Amino acid sequence: MKKTTKSKSNTSSTALDILKSHDFFSRLQGKLRSLGLAGWEIPLGVTTYFATVSRYQSYPLRIHIEERTKGTANYIVQSIAPILPPEDLIIMDPTDEQAWTRLEQSPNDKVLYVPQMIWETETEPFTIDVEDDRIIRQIPREEDGRVI
């Protein structure tokens, strides 16, 4: 347990040092370019980075990236993943109970990516909705001859 706390402290210290540098934006944009982002993807990468490092504050920022062009959000999230602390990125899948458990254990310490997909069950498609500060998993099931 102490190892996790020490690691979190080192990560927090490194993040604060980077934020204090006089050429922070140039360094961050250069790093994002080296990860493969370009054009309008850079501001989205900067926003995601700020939301990520804000987790070390009392009231962390939360962002919701909505995919409008197939594959774009996934590409950006996967590109930014190397600059996030290990195990902090959770790519949500309604059927992955392990991801839900990781999120539930420390929701303010995780970066959550909810891809726009339609998952199928035996009865109906199921979804994940992001509403305000809540993540809702809707899984229909058949009970007594009707879908609930």
Beta strands, then each sheet from edge to edge (+ up, - down):
strand 1: 89-91
strand 2: 111-113
strand 3: 119-120
strand 4: 125-131
strand 5: 134-138
strand 6: 142-143
strand 7: 146-147
sheet 1: 1+ 2+
sheet 2: 3+ 4- 5+
sheet 3: 6+ 7-
end
